[in-house]
Amino acid sequence: MVTKAYHIETYGCQMNVHDSEKIAGALHTLGYVQAKDAFSADVIVFNTCCIRDTAEKKILGNIGDLKHIKTHRPDVIIAIVGCMTQQKGIAEQLVKKFPFIDIILGTSNANEIADKVNEIVASRAQRRHRVVVIPRMEKPAINENEPVFRTSGTNAWVNIIYGCNNFCTYCIVPFVRGRERSRAPDVIIEEIKGLLGQGYKEITLLGQNVNSYGSDRTDGSNFAKLLAEIGQLPGKFRLRFMTSHPKDFTSEVIDVIAAFPNICNNIHLPVQSGSNAVLKAMNRKYTREKYLDIIRMIRLKMPDCGITSDIMVGFPGETDDDFRDTLALVKEVRFSNAFTFVYSPRKGTYAATLDQVPHEIKKERITELVSVQNEITKELSEQYVGGTFEVLAEDAPKENLLCGRTESGRLVSFNGPSEYVGQFLQIKVTKAKASALFGEIINGKQCE
């Protein structure tokens, strides 16, 4: 019997990474195994992102490159799924531009991939067949029975909430992921117990806005209560979460993180801008002052907490003074790292209809912002040198070379055998280079 294989290309955020694990799980139920590359696969899946125009253009270019595979192997099944296809009219454009695509699914029905692959296989004996199913549902049902083929090593992703209700004026996510739907807390806890029983050492809770978890439920659930319940589970493991929205980040959440040693003192809290005028135009629903108050609360309870952020420059209407406000906030907060990017209009969002900041001004601002943040990251990195930290060995990129993160989220590289992957180790940091840390194992012993 010939074994069939699949290949998945994943674009975008950690939510998409976990969605791809579910797609892989569905294909495994059909007997497919993971291929070494697209050229040797019987099913090729592109799990797409549309958060920025540049990402979408890259995906479209890569889809075009699949034509030569289809030409030489006409029986290969090509499926395009995810956020990009969920946008209004995109599926129709894909069909017209890339007639070799076999399956197009949206964000809320990507789990149907196995059924659609079977449908294609069965129908090809008679005629060429294409499946295009893009449901237009504001609140798609949560499927709790999806098989998952996990590919993230020692870490396991766990969705706690789907969709988004925030409607930031630059963001397409609410239109392609739907409204917020929180999973039942007992279901989440049981999933995590199972993962810990399987030996996973790190659990990362996922949601477009994890802090609003439970707001759509009637059982009194909220994010702080969920964190506390997970924090009480037995065993040696780490708990992380992403992404947080400042408007919903409460002192109760900070208290819970500080109270449980297995909840990492590492928070990703996107600020986007340091200007109140820009934040209002973005519909972020918090002010600069509110954001800084949250940072102060975090520092008070967790002085060594690693805080990272997303920062955008060149949003429509952003003035030089607005940008200076952002720089000032960055210098005050001193993020351990920040994902900085230039605003890119997304069709279908309100901000795309506004007057745009000239490209050259955007370029100047992003260059200055990156320079400021890089210097801060370098200075913070140097403070780690000489210290000893608990690190979870996550990967062995080369022979006798391991890498893992401190509780605060800083990546450390160090020498050690691959069998140490999945273990908590004491690492002394010996060198820092920009955002990278390098160290050595102390006594070669696993942390208890």
Legacy VTK file of the C-alpha trace (Angstrom):
# vtk DataFile Version 3.0
C-alpha trace
ASCII
DATASET POLYDATA
POINTS 448 float
0.000 0.000 0.000
1.383 3.400 -1.030
1.441 5.980 1.760
0.013 9.377 0.854
1.695 12.553 2.142
0.778 16.184 2.793
2.669 19.462 3.026
1.358 22.571 4.840
2.705 26.090 4.350
1.684 28.320 7.254
1.639 32.113 7.105
0.912 34.584 9.888
0.412 34.351 13.620
0.508 31.599 16.238
-3.240 31.136 15.765
-2.498 30.048 12.202
0.292 27.766 13.394
-2.157 25.975 15.665
-4.820 25.927 12.933
-2.271 24.132 10.738
-1.776 21.549 13.486
-5.518 20.886 13.322
-5.405 20.622 9.511
-2.529 18.160 9.842
-4.533 16.204 12.403
-7.470 15.961 10.000
-5.219 14.678 7.193
-3.636 12.128 9.523
-7.092 10.642 10.087
-7.132 9.865 6.348
-3.791 8.085 6.595
-1.668 10.913 5.178
1.793 11.513 6.643
3.941 14.635 6.649
5.975 15.049 3.463
9.526 16.343 3.440
8.526 19.152 1.042
5.805 20.317 -1.343
7.318 18.478 -4.308
6.824 15.082 -2.678
3.325 15.763 -1.283
0.007 14.432 -2.549
-1.869 17.242 -0.788
-0.461 20.778 -0.525
-2.198 23.178 1.858
-1.524 26.915 2.144
-2.884 28.253 5.446
-3.015 31.953 4.690
-2.764 35.309 6.463
-4.130 38.686 5.394
-3.097 40.953 8.263
-0.887 43.002 5.938
-0.888 43.621 2.208
2.745 42.506 1.928
1.863 39.108 3.446
-0.976 38.637 0.996
1.202 39.502 -2.013
3.816 36.997 -0.863
1.192 34.266 -0.530
-0.228 34.985 -3.982
3.262 34.753 -5.468
3.872 31.433 -3.754
0.519 30.068 -4.913
1.541 30.933 -8.460
4.709 28.901 -7.996
2.584 25.786 -7.417
1.530 25.756 -11.072
4.638 23.897 -12.194
4.036 21.197 -9.549
0.474 20.793 -10.811
1.693 20.657 -14.415
4.074 17.792 -13.710
1.809 16.051 -11.170
-1.824 16.770 -12.093
-3.153 14.449 -9.363
-1.718 16.568 -6.547
-4.457 18.266 -4.524
-3.890 21.971 -3.807
-5.893 23.588 -1.008
-5.901 27.253 0.011
-7.460 27.967 3.407
-7.483 30.567 6.169
-7.785 34.288 6.704
-6.992 35.486 3.194
-9.647 33.314 1.585
-12.282 34.398 4.127
-12.238 37.955 2.763
-15.164 38.899 0.577
-14.508 38.175 -3.098
-11.035 36.650 -2.625
-12.137 33.054 -3.252
-13.630 34.090 -6.589
-10.415 35.904 -7.519
-8.323 32.855 -6.631
-10.478 30.577 -8.796
-10.083 32.924 -11.743
-6.360 33.592 -11.344
-5.246 30.103 -10.296
-7.514 27.523 -11.970
-5.243 24.707 -10.757
-6.442 25.162 -7.133
-8.681 22.281 -6.007
-9.994 23.368 -2.588
-10.680 26.779 -1.059
-11.893 26.980 2.549
-12.298 29.814 5.045
-11.238 30.220 8.662
-14.361 28.681 10.163
-14.430 25.505 8.082
-10.766 24.658 7.501
-11.470 21.609 9.673
-13.470 20.218 6.733
-10.251 19.653 4.786
-10.384 15.855 5.196
-13.926 15.624 3.819
-13.072 17.878 0.896
-9.927 15.912 0.033
-12.025 12.726 -0.030
-14.595 14.508 -2.185
-11.921 15.516 -4.695
-10.410 12.020 -4.808
-13.807 10.384 -5.322
-14.936 12.799 -8.037
-11.766 12.748 -10.122
-12.558 9.341 -11.486
-15.375 10.985 -13.446
-14.443 14.653 -13.994
-12.369 17.547 -12.741
-13.760 18.954 -9.549
-13.129 21.971 -7.357
-14.473 22.700 -3.870
-15.024 26.308 -2.781
-16.782 26.740 0.538
-16.476 30.081 2.346
-19.159 30.360 5.049
-20.203 33.889 6.031
-20.893 33.467 9.722
-20.298 36.097 12.386
-20.038 33.524 15.184
-19.045 30.126 13.785
-19.610 27.204 16.120
-16.638 25.909 18.123
-15.637 22.391 17.140
-14.223 20.605 20.186
-13.521 17.322 18.380
-10.834 18.361 15.928
-7.815 16.032 15.827
-4.493 17.837 16.296
-1.060 16.826 15.029
1.229 18.998 17.148
4.450 20.258 15.599
5.756 22.796 18.135
8.104 20.581 20.118
7.892 21.028 23.868
5.203 23.710 23.541
1.510 23.048 23.016
-0.850 25.745 21.707
-4.314 25.863 23.268
-7.082 28.091 21.897
-9.211 29.635 24.642
-11.133 32.190 22.569
-11.792 32.624 18.861
-12.581 35.788 16.922
-12.437 39.454 17.878
-14.937 42.181 18.805
-12.566 45.145 18.865
-12.708 46.433 15.274
-9.480 48.408 15.335
-9.772 50.592 12.261
-6.650 49.128 10.615
-7.449 45.449 11.247
-9.171 42.861 9.068
-9.279 40.136 11.750
-12.911 40.609 12.945
-14.052 40.268 9.343
-12.185 37.006 8.700
-12.217 35.394 12.173
-15.711 36.426 13.271
-16.979 37.580 16.669
-15.566 36.398 19.975
-16.423 32.852 21.107
-14.925 31.560 24.359
-14.407 27.859 24.972
-15.811 26.359 28.165
-13.261 26.505 31.000
-13.649 22.841 31.943
-12.941 21.797 28.346
-9.779 23.920 28.301
-8.593 22.509 31.628
-9.148 18.930 30.489
-7.205 19.583 27.274
-4.296 21.024 29.252
-4.314 18.121 31.713
-4.087 15.755 28.760
-1.197 17.696 27.237
0.734 17.719 30.504
0.126 13.998 30.787
1.650 13.590 27.319
4.813 15.316 28.507
4.422 18.848 27.167
6.400 21.292 29.300
4.964 24.588 28.084
1.369 25.558 27.367
0.586 28.724 25.405
-2.989 30.004 25.549
-4.128 31.587 22.289
-6.693 34.176 21.310
-6.924 37.376 19.316
-7.616 38.953 22.726
-7.144 36.475 25.578
-8.061 39.136 28.148
-11.662 39.239 26.971
-12.008 35.495 27.548
-15.356 34.673 29.129
-17.062 37.980 28.330
-19.454 36.150 25.989
-20.260 33.412 28.509
-22.883 33.323 31.285
-20.969 31.143 33.767
-18.853 33.928 35.301
-15.693 32.903 33.443
-12.906 35.407 32.960
-9.241 35.295 32.037
-7.874 35.764 35.564
-9.971 32.865 36.904
-8.874 30.629 34.023
-5.202 31.455 34.625
-5.559 30.697 38.338
-7.221 27.349 37.658
-4.482 26.326 35.240
-1.806 27.626 37.604
-3.016 25.194 40.280
-2.497 22.112 38.098
0.220 19.779 39.414
3.546 19.180 37.713
6.495 21.143 36.400
5.389 23.229 33.417
5.243 26.781 32.107
2.170 28.742 31.075
2.275 31.601 28.573
-0.450 33.431 26.659
-0.968 35.712 23.691
-2.214 38.148 22.640
-3.366 40.667 25.239
-5.318 43.865 24.603
-4.549 46.771 26.973
-8.197 47.810 27.251
-9.043 44.504 28.970
-5.812 43.919 30.916
-6.774 44.048 34.602
-4.952 44.237 37.923
-6.592 40.905 38.763
-4.723 39.261 35.869
-1.444 40.779 37.091
-2.073 39.489 40.626
-2.700 35.952 39.348
0.439 35.924 37.187
2.512 37.125 40.130
0.978 34.533 42.472
1.716 31.386 40.457
5.352 30.450 39.710
4.406 28.375 36.664
2.775 31.367 34.906
5.648 33.072 33.104
6.508 36.667 33.964
6.440 37.489 30.272
3.676 39.621 28.775
3.129 40.650 25.174
1.053 43.835 25.363
0.670 45.600 21.987
0.595 49.384 22.357
0.575 50.201 18.610
1.143 53.928 19.239
2.158 56.280 22.026
-0.114 59.056 20.788
-3.616 59.478 22.198
-4.789 61.021 18.936
-3.573 58.024 16.929
-4.897 55.512 19.465
-8.322 57.138 19.195
-8.172 57.040 15.395
-7.213 53.358 15.632
-10.234 52.703 17.904
-7.961 51.064 20.485
-10.186 52.152 23.418
-7.364 53.045 25.807
-5.070 56.020 26.270
-1.340 56.410 26.575
-1.835 57.088 30.278
-3.886 53.917 30.756
-1.207 51.858 29.046
1.561 53.307 31.214
-0.531 52.651 34.336
-0.700 48.966 33.353
3.068 48.870 32.850
3.615 50.392 36.282
1.314 47.796 37.883
3.216 45.002 36.156
6.613 46.369 37.248
5.394 46.799 40.818
4.264 43.174 41.168
6.842 41.607 38.794
9.984 43.767 38.525
11.763 41.285 36.228
8.811 40.703 33.902
9.724 40.685 30.222
7.346 43.005 28.366
7.143 42.978 24.578
4.896 44.926 22.242
3.680 45.637 18.714
4.289 49.184 17.457
3.028 50.708 14.233
4.297 53.810 12.471
2.727 55.778 9.660
-0.918 55.288 10.600
-3.126 57.708 8.603
-2.957 61.169 10.159
0.125 60.420 12.306
2.072 63.678 12.751
5.675 64.213 13.792
4.443 65.001 17.305
2.446 61.763 17.374
5.529 59.816 16.379
7.607 61.575 19.048
5.005 60.488 21.602
5.549 56.899 20.488
9.326 57.203 20.803
8.953 58.721 24.259
6.723 55.857 25.391
9.195 53.281 24.063
12.013 54.947 25.984
9.925 55.070 29.147
8.643 51.491 29.069
11.886 49.908 27.770
10.386 46.880 26.084
12.602 43.807 26.077
11.664 43.503 22.420
9.114 44.990 20.043
7.635 43.973 16.725
7.779 47.183 14.737
6.119 47.689 11.387
4.893 50.277 8.934
1.137 50.719 8.563
-0.128 48.986 5.441
-3.691 49.665 4.211
-6.000 46.664 4.245
-8.935 46.786 1.887
-12.186 46.506 3.805
-10.977 48.428 6.863
-11.899 52.013 7.729
-8.279 53.197 7.964
-7.685 52.243 4.331
-10.123 54.985 3.295
-8.182 57.750 5.079
-5.424 59.993 3.727
-2.160 58.072 3.937
1.207 59.164 5.326
3.819 59.407 2.539
6.047 56.352 2.155
9.292 58.267 2.705
8.059 59.603 6.048
7.031 56.091 7.109
10.485 54.840 6.152
12.249 57.522 8.187
10.077 56.859 11.235
10.451 53.085 11.216
14.220 53.425 10.875
14.406 55.700 13.903
12.030 53.548 15.960
13.962 50.349 15.211
17.220 52.055 16.145
15.836 53.224 19.506
14.311 49.832 20.354
17.438 47.914 19.282
19.558 49.989 21.629
17.152 49.329 24.511
17.103 45.596 23.766
20.908 45.535 23.659
21.175 47.322 27.003
18.662 44.946 28.615
20.458 41.932 27.139
23.743 42.975 28.731
22.057 42.915 32.157
21.596 39.150 31.812
25.347 38.479 31.525
26.681 36.745 34.618
23.245 35.704 35.844
21.879 32.154 36.095
18.378 31.468 34.808
16.048 28.528 34.422
15.681 27.748 30.720
13.433 25.230 29.018
15.486 23.585 26.250
13.133 23.845 23.275
15.168 22.904 20.219
18.493 21.541 18.968
19.167 23.509 15.754
22.648 21.984 15.375
24.600 19.097 16.822
25.491 19.854 20.463
23.702 23.224 20.258
20.485 23.907 22.137
18.246 26.912 22.535
15.448 27.823 24.895
13.857 30.718 26.714
14.070 32.187 30.151
10.841 32.727 32.059
10.903 36.348 30.867
10.922 35.160 27.253
14.549 35.793 26.298
16.075 33.264 23.899
19.348 31.673 25.048
21.690 29.442 23.006
24.036 27.003 24.753
25.950 23.781 24.151
24.399 20.479 25.164
23.179 17.119 23.857
19.865 16.878 21.998
18.432 14.576 24.690
18.200 17.662 26.923
15.383 19.043 24.731
12.250 19.238 26.881
14.182 19.656 30.121
14.396 22.640 32.441
18.052 23.574 32.911
20.043 26.099 34.911
21.891 28.266 32.401
24.527 30.857 33.222
24.508 33.643 30.608
28.064 34.331 29.492
27.561 36.665 26.539
24.966 38.976 25.030
24.761 40.175 21.453
21.894 42.539 20.605
18.767 40.478 21.396
20.617 37.149 21.526
21.926 35.578 24.731
24.536 32.825 25.015
25.268 30.672 28.021
26.420 27.407 29.531
24.687 24.672 31.477
25.440 24.716 35.199
26.345 21.188 36.383
24.379 19.708 33.473
21.469 18.982 35.778
17.766 19.183 35.118
15.764 21.556 37.316
13.340 19.827 39.665
LINES 1 449
448 0 1 2 3 4 5 6 7 8 9 10 11 12 13 14 15 16 17 18 19 20 21 22 23 24 25 26 27 28 29 30 31 32 33 34 35 36 37 38 39 40 41 42 43 44 45 46 47 48 49 50 51 52 53 54 55 56 57 58 59 60 61 62 63 64 65 66 67 68 69 70 71 72 73 74 75 76 77 78 79 80 81 82 83 84 85 86 87 88 89 90 91 92 93 94 95 96 97 98 99 100 101 102 103 104 105 106 107 108 109 110 111 112 113 114 115 116 117 118 119 120 121 122 123 124 125 126 127 128 129 130 131 132 133 134 135 136 137 138 139 140 141 142 143 144 145 146 147 148 149 150 151 152 153 154 155 156 157 158 159 160 161 162 163 164 165 166 167 168 169 170 171 172 173 174 175 176 177 178 179 180 181 182 183 184 185 186 187 188 189 190 191 192 193 194 195 196 197 198 199 200 201 202 203 204 205 206 207 208 209 210 211 212 213 214 215 216 217 218 219 220 221 222 223 224 225 226 227 228 229 230 231 232 233 234 235 236 237 238 239 240 241 242 243 244 245 246 247 248 249 250 251 252 253 254 255 256 257 258 259 260 261 262 263 264 265 266 267 268 269 270 271 272 273 274 275 276 277 278 279 280 281 282 283 284 285 286 287 288 289 290 291 292 293 294 295 296 297 298 299 300 301 302 303 304 305 306 307 308 309 310 311 312 313 314 315 316 317 318 319 320 321 322 323 324 325 326 327 328 329 330 331 332 333 334 335 336 337 338 339 340 341 342 343 344 345 346 347 348 349 350 351 352 353 354 355 356 357 358 359 360 361 362 363 364 365 366 367 368 369 370 371 372 373 374 375 376 377 378 379 380 381 382 383 384 385 386 387 388 389 390 391 392 393 394 395 396 397 398 399 400 401 402 403 404 405 406 407 408 409 410 411 412 413 414 415 416 417 418 419 420 421 422 423 424 425 426 427 428 429 430 431 432 433 434 435 436 437 438 439 440 441 442 443 444 445 446 447
